[in-house]
Amino acid sequence: MFSLPNNVTIIEVGPRDGLQNEKNEVSTEHKLEFIHALQASGIQEMEITSFVSPKWVPQMADAAAIVERAHKHGRQFVLTPNSKGVERALQVGAKSVAVFVGVSNSFNMKNINKTTAQSMAELKPLITNLKQQGYFVRACISTAFYCPYEGKIAEEDTLSLCKEFSSWGIDELNVADTIGMANPQESHTLFSLLLREIPDVLLTAHFHDTRKMGLANIYAALLAGVSRFDTSAGGLGGCPFAPGATGNVATEDVVNMLHTMGVQTGIDENLLCEAVAIISPFVSRPIDTGMFRLYQIQQQA
């Protein structure tokens, strides 16, 4: 007989990962309104922005203003691609930093023009310094299952990268199915392996819903023992460097699935959908997740 955890932590990534590839320019005010509504729903951990070059990701040009003006509530991650990004983030008061690297060399080259080994060599002193200063650091492991350029990624390669990060004292490993090609069996197998081999680091699963297997993959990871998941309100998202990758798994659908199985999240589903309704008019594609559709029907009744 399998067992599920009593509680799961949802890390909301809509304000960053959800909006980074959005074609419409979303104003700082609307982003902050979205963030504050998500906080009001009960979300305690959130990825709020990214300190990347505005040339490559113009949607994140207001990163400093977002950090300075967002309500200080729970743990707020900012994504930083390099030492320059980290410096900018710390200057405006960020306390929790996320770095990223692709298991796939090809993906890493397309993304930041460095091999995986080059990225790791640059990240090691950066992470060591951050940990010495007392910052919370999460490592985002892209293309942990599949790469748009190299195909299937060997589990041993993902495990090796995660072990290297763990040896540096990383606080959290965020393992991502970047292009949404994993299936539930692969999800269960990889996360079982990671939990067995690296038991002392927080492990978070990040799934995209390209083939509509996001919820199934989350369920499989739950059965493996994972209790932390990245999700995006409204199912917003996609990676500009991963052709074919659609949005993240929708927070409202994940929360509903967990609640109906008796797994608590501390999140109010109705308030969560209200947050989705706030951002919905400002994104370029209609939000059509299951729970948001039900919310809209109830509002019209």
DRENVEX-832339 format. One record per residue (C-alpha): z, y negated, x; residue number from 1. Coordinates in Angstrom, 3 decimals. Each point is the difference from the previous one (the first is absolute). Example, Ala and Ser with C-alpha at 12.3 -4.5 7.8 and 13.67 -1.06 7.14 Angstrom:
R; 7.800; 4.500; 12.300; 1 $
R; -0.660; -3.440; 1.370; 2 $
***
This chain:
R; 0.000; 0.000; 0.000; 1 $
R; -0.994; -3.364; 1.447; 2 $
R; 2.224; -3.057; -0.118; 3 $
R; -0.724; -3.710; -0.110; 4 $
R; 2.106; -2.822; 1.446; 5 $
R; 2.263; -1.899; -2.367; 6 $
R; -1.257; -3.329; 1.314; 7 $
R; -3.188; -1.283; 1.588; 8 $
R; -0.605; -3.288; 1.828; 9 $
R; -3.183; -1.849; -0.906; 10 $
R; -1.402; -2.352; 2.633; 11 $
R; -2.255; -2.452; -1.827; 12 $
R; -3.090; -0.921; 2.040; 13 $
R; -1.984; -1.942; -2.604; 14 $
R; 0.545; -3.493; 1.435; 15 $
R; -1.424; 1.069; 3.370; 16 $
R; -1.984; 3.234; -0.116; 17 $
R; -0.909; -0.617; -3.624; 18 $
R; -1.398; -3.493; 0.542; 19 $
R; -1.321; 0.124; 3.571; 20 $
R; -3.468; 1.143; -1.072; 21 $
R; -0.132; -2.038; -3.212; 22 $
R; -3.213; -2.017; -0.303; 23 $
R; 1.567; -2.793; -2.027; 24 $
R; 2.200; -2.422; 1.904; 25 $
R; 3.481; 0.402; -1.460; 26 $
R; 2.121; -3.116; 0.407; 27 $
R; 3.348; 0.014; 1.762; 28 $
R; 1.698; -1.008; -3.250; 29 $
R; -1.448; 2.940; -1.899; 30 $
R; 0.915; 2.408; 2.801; 31 $
R; 3.591; -1.263; -0.054; 32 $
R; 0.161; 0.306; -3.781; 33 $
R; -1.219; 3.594; 0.355; 34 $
R; 2.549; 0.777; 2.727; 35 $
R; 2.893; -1.479; -1.959; 36 $
R; -0.959; 1.876; -3.164; 37 $
R; -0.128; 3.257; 1.988; 38 $
R; 3.442; -0.756; 1.403; 39 $
R; 1.286; -0.657; -3.524; 40 $
R; -1.178; 3.461; -1.070; 41 $
R; 2.431; 1.592; 2.457; 42 $
R; -2.149; 0.567; 3.075; 43 $
R; 2.175; -0.154; 3.119; 44 $
R; -2.588; 0.518; 2.750; 45 $
R; -3.336; -1.779; 0.179; 46 $
R; -2.839; -0.715; 2.378; 47 $
R; -0.567; -3.672; -0.730; 48 $
R; -2.692; -1.195; 2.430; 49 $
R; -1.768; 0.537; 3.303; 50 $
R; -0.215; -2.114; 3.147; 51 $
R; -3.588; 0.819; 0.827; 52 $
R; -2.842; -2.297; 0.986; 53 $
R; -1.155; -2.053; -3.012; 54 $
R; -3.502; 0.415; 1.377; 55 $
R; 0.106; 3.724; -0.774; 56 $
R; 2.325; 0.013; -3.020; 57 $
R; -0.137; -3.480; -1.582; 58 $
R; 2.148; 1.101; -2.944; 59 $
R; 3.000; 0.150; 2.360; 60 $
R; -0.434; -3.503; 1.468; 61 $
R; 3.146; -1.193; -1.813; 62 $
R; 2.281; 2.643; 1.582; 63 $
R; 2.480; -2.526; 1.421; 64 $
R; 0.410; -1.752; -3.358; 65 $
R; 0.511; 3.327; -1.776; 66 $
R; 2.816; 1.045; 2.360; 67 $
R; 1.656; -3.402; -0.131; 68 $
R; -0.156; -0.380; -3.785; 69 $
R; 0.456; 3.535; -1.342; 70 $
R; 3.455; 0.697; -1.402; 71 $
R; 2.064; 1.871; 2.587; 72 $
R; 0.497; 3.232; -1.878; 73 $
R; 0.390; 3.464; 1.494; 74 $
R; -2.208; 0.999; 2.913; 75 $
R; -3.198; -2.010; 0.397; 76 $
R; -2.607; 1.369; 2.376; 77 $
R; -2.721; -2.001; 1.697; 78 $
R; -2.932; 1.727; 1.667; 79 $
R; -0.670; -1.081; 3.583; 80 $
R; -2.990; 1.344; 1.971; 81 $
R; 1.049; -1.200; 3.459; 82 $
R; 2.488; -2.051; 2.019; 83 $
R; -1.492; -3.266; -1.251; 84 $
R; 0.513; 1.088; -3.590; 85 $
R; 3.568; 1.076; 0.734; 86 $
R; 0.757; -3.343; 1.632; 87 $
R; -1.344; -1.917; -3.016; 88 $
R; 1.988; 2.181; -2.394; 89 $
R; 3.297; -0.372; 1.831; 90 $
R; -0.450; -3.763; 0.287; 91 $
R; 0.134; -0.320; -3.804; 92 $
R; 2.951; 2.331; -0.436; 93 $
R; -1.441; 3.460; -0.649; 94 $
R; 2.634; 2.722; 0.463; 95 $
R; -2.013; 3.189; -0.549; 96 $
R; -3.287; 0.592; 1.793; 97 $
R; -2.749; 2.551; -0.549; 98 $
R; -2.454; 0.979; 2.721; 99 $
R; -2.994; 2.246; -0.500; 100 $
R; -2.241; 2.385; 1.854; 101 $
R; -2.628; 2.507; -1.031; 102 $
R; 0.211; 3.636; 1.038; 103 $
R; -3.794; -0.179; 0.152; 104 $
R; -1.449; -1.773; 3.025; 105 $
R; -3.104; -1.001; -1.958; 106 $
R; 2.034; -1.601; -2.775; 107 $
R; 2.183; -1.804; 2.503; 108 $
R; -3.061; -1.395; 1.784; 109 $
R; -1.525; -1.227; -3.273; 110 $
R; 3.306; -1.492; -1.077; 111 $
R; 1.343; -1.728; 3.128; 112 $
R; -2.556; 0.818; 2.699; 113 $
R; 2.404; 2.202; 1.964; 114 $
R; 0.339; 3.748; 0.456; 115 $
R; 3.097; 1.675; -1.376; 116 $
R; 1.355; 0.447; 3.529; 117 $
R; -0.573; -3.678; 0.812; 118 $
R; 1.798; -1.029; -3.197; 119 $
R; 2.969; 2.216; 0.780; 120 $
R; 0.236; -1.355; 3.557; 121 $
R; 0.172; -3.555; -1.388; 122 $
R; 2.431; 0.884; -2.781; 123 $
R; 2.623; 1.781; 2.109; 124 $
R; 1.491; -3.083; 1.731; 125 $
R; -0.370; -2.017; -3.205; 126 $
R; 1.991; 2.534; -2.035; 127 $
R; 2.583; 0.464; 2.741; 128 $
R; 0.591; -3.749; 0.075; 129 $
R; 0.223; -0.266; -3.788; 130 $
R; 2.541; 2.819; -0.169; 131 $
R; 2.081; -1.583; 2.779; 132 $
R; 0.139; -3.177; -2.114; 133 $
R; 1.120; 1.944; -3.083; 134 $
R; -3.131; -0.196; -2.146; 135 $
R; -1.006; 2.745; -2.438; 136 $
R; -3.357; 1.437; 1.066; 137 $
R; -2.293; 2.253; -2.002; 138 $
R; -3.057; 1.630; 1.518; 139 $
R; -2.958; 0.389; -2.348; 140 $
R; -2.035; 3.070; 0.946; 141 $
R; -3.544; -0.497; -1.323; 142 $
R; -2.518; 2.826; -0.515; 143 $
R; 2.763; 2.604; 0.145; 144 $
R; -2.089; 2.444; -2.066; 145 $
R; -3.649; -1.093; 0.126; 146 $
R; -2.096; -2.643; 1.730; 147 $
R; -3.156; -1.586; -1.478; 148 $
R; -1.709; 0.458; 3.370; 149 $
R; 1.493; 3.198; 1.428; 150 $
R; 0.811; 2.019; -3.109; 151 $
R; 3.001; 2.324; -0.135; 152 $
R; 2.866; -0.924; 2.351; 153 $
R; 1.922; 2.847; 1.629; 154 $
R; 3.635; 0.199; -1.116; 155 $
R; 1.015; 0.394; 3.646; 156 $
R; -1.543; -3.378; 0.835; 157 $
R; 1.911; -1.758; -2.771; 158 $
R; 3.223; 1.763; 0.980; 159 $
R; -0.458; -0.928; 3.666; 160 $
R; -0.459; -3.685; -0.817; 161 $
R; 3.033; -0.003; -2.294; 162 $
R; 2.135; 1.697; 2.651; 163 $
R; -0.992; -2.630; 2.537; 164 $
R; 1.075; -2.795; -2.335; 165 $
R; 3.237; 1.851; -0.735; 166 $
R; 0.792; 0.217; 3.714; 167 $
R; -0.114; -3.808; 0.152; 168 $
R; 2.761; -0.360; -2.625; 169 $
R; -2.224; -0.970; -2.923; 170 $
R; 1.883; -0.382; -3.300; 171 $
R; -2.693; 1.252; -2.356; 172 $
R; -3.248; 1.945; 0.116; 173 $
R; -2.409; -0.967; -2.762; 174 $
R; -2.631; 2.749; -0.127; 175 $
R; -3.180; -0.961; -1.831; 176 $
R; -2.891; 1.756; -1.683; 177 $
R; -2.041; -3.116; 0.731; 178 $
R; -3.230; 1.001; -1.763; 179 $
R; 1.543; 2.116; -2.753; 180 $
R; -1.596; 3.313; 0.981; 181 $
R; 3.104; 2.179; 0.321; 182 $
R; 0.812; 2.677; -2.555; 183 $
R; 3.488; 1.107; -1.151; 184 $
R; 0.059; 3.075; 2.229; 185 $
R; -0.769; -2.150; 3.050; 186 $
R; 2.638; -2.518; -1.093; 187 $
R; 2.677; 2.674; -0.320; 188 $
R; -0.928; 1.666; 3.288; 189 $
R; -0.066; -3.155; 2.135; 190 $
R; 3.170; -1.534; -1.397; 191 $
R; 1.872; 3.309; 0.248; 192 $
R; -1.020; 0.129; 3.654; 193 $
R; 1.036; -3.603; 0.693; 194 $
R; 3.364; 0.381; -1.734; 195 $
R; 0.709; 3.171; 1.948; 196 $
R; -1.060; -1.375; 3.389; 197 $
R; 1.258; -3.608; -0.326; 198 $
R; 3.060; 0.184; -2.279; 199 $
R; 1.837; -3.109; 1.192; 200 $
R; -2.539; -2.719; -0.881; 201 $
R; -0.658; -1.426; -3.453; 202 $
R; -3.251; 1.534; -1.233; 203 $
R; -2.166; -1.783; -2.560; 204 $
R; -3.206; 1.238; -1.609; 205 $
R; -2.914; -2.338; -0.766; 206 $
R; -2.839; 1.258; -2.197; 207 $
R; -3.225; -1.533; -1.250; 208 $
R; -1.481; 1.109; -3.302; 209 $
R; -3.661; 0.355; 0.994; 210 $
R; -0.397; 3.423; -1.653; 211 $
R; 2.748; -0.469; -2.601; 212 $
R; 2.345; 2.345; 1.840; 213 $
R; 2.583; -2.617; 0.940; 214 $
R; 2.660; 1.114; -2.477; 215 $
R; -0.575; 3.660; 0.832; 216 $
R; 0.343; -0.758; 3.706; 217 $
R; 3.227; -1.889; -0.610; 218 $
R; 1.361; 2.926; -2.015; 219 $
R; -0.910; 2.390; 2.824; 220 $
R; 1.724; -2.267; 2.537; 221 $
R; 3.066; -0.135; -2.273; 222 $
R; 0.152; 3.795; 0.033; 223 $
R; -0.204; -0.115; 3.808; 224 $
R; 3.078; -2.269; 0.053; 225 $
R; -1.424; -3.530; 0.233; 226 $
R; 1.947; -2.603; -1.976; 227 $
R; -1.700; -3.231; 1.094; 228 $
R; -3.440; -1.084; -1.203; 229 $
R; -2.259; -3.015; 0.458; 230 $
R; -1.626; -1.023; -3.280; 231 $
R; -1.902; -3.036; -1.238; 232 $
R; 0.564; -1.695; -3.361; 233 $
R; -3.158; 0.193; -2.065; 234 $
R; -1.507; 2.496; 2.432; 235 $
R; -1.263; -2.944; 2.023; 236 $
R; -1.244; 0.478; 3.514; 237 $
R; -2.507; 1.496; 2.350; 238 $
R; -0.649; -0.253; 3.701; 239 $
R; -2.791; -2.281; 1.299; 240 $
R; -0.458; 2.360; 2.958; 241 $
R; -0.098; 3.252; -2.015; 242 $
R; -3.247; 0.338; -1.977; 243 $
R; 0.558; 1.605; -3.389; 244 $
R; 3.757; -0.471; -0.090; 245 $
R; 1.136; -1.149; -3.413; 246 $
R; 3.350; -1.390; -1.031; 247 $
R; 3.424; 1.378; 0.667; 248 $
R; 1.765; 2.157; -2.553; 249 $
R; 1.239; -2.292; -2.783; 250 $
R; 3.721; -0.752; 0.145; 251 $
R; 0.350; 0.041; -3.779; 252 $
R; -1.595; 3.456; -0.292; 253 $
R; 2.122; 1.420; 2.818; 254 $
R; 3.219; -1.435; -1.437; 255 $
R; -0.832; 1.379; -3.436; 256 $
R; -0.726; 3.469; 1.418; 257 $
R; 3.262; 0.012; 1.930; 258 $
R; 2.082; -1.222; -2.933; 259 $
R; -1.438; 2.604; -2.373; 260 $
R; 1.018; 2.675; 2.541; 261 $
R; 3.545; -1.355; 0.188; 262 $
R; -0.425; -1.632; 3.419; 263 $
R; 1.501; -3.477; 0.124; 264 $
R; -1.549; -3.025; 1.722; 265 $
R; 2.124; -2.930; -1.211; 266 $
R; -3.175; -1.681; -1.286; 267 $
R; -0.510; -1.309; -3.542; 268 $
R; -3.430; 1.208; -1.150; 269 $
R; -0.528; -2.811; -2.493; 270 $
R; 0.861; -2.730; 2.506; 271 $
R; -2.246; 1.723; 2.525; 272 $
R; -2.929; -0.197; -2.413; 273 $
R; 0.829; -3.662; -0.609; 274 $
R; -0.474; -0.551; 3.747; 275 $
R; -3.391; 1.720; -0.197; 276 $
R; -0.925; -2.253; -2.915; 277 $
R; 0.832; -3.048; 2.132; 278 $
R; -2.438; 0.917; 2.792; 279 $
R; -2.676; 1.554; -2.228; 280 $
R; -1.894; -3.242; -0.837; 281 $
R; -0.431; -0.875; 3.673; 282 $
R; -1.586; 3.187; 1.342; 283 $
R; -3.687; 0.818; -0.142; 284 $
R; 0.129; 3.372; -1.721; 285 $
R; 1.719; 0.971; -3.246; 286 $
R; 3.322; 1.774; 0.384; 287 $
R; -0.312; 3.247; -1.914; 288 $
R; 2.955; 2.176; 0.932; 289 $
R; 1.479; 2.331; -2.593; 290 $
R; 3.342; -1.722; -0.469; 291 $
R; -1.470; -3.507; 0.093; 292 $
R; -2.435; 0.937; -2.782; 293 $
R; 2.936; 1.205; -2.113; 294 $
R; 1.880; -3.205; 0.767; 295 $
R; -2.974; -2.103; -1.167; 296 $
R; -0.278; 2.004; -3.211; 297 $
R; 3.706; -0.520; -0.709; 298 $
R; -0.341; -3.733; 0.633; 299 $
R; -2.849; -0.229; -2.497; 300 $
R; 1.795; 2.000; -2.711; 301 $
***
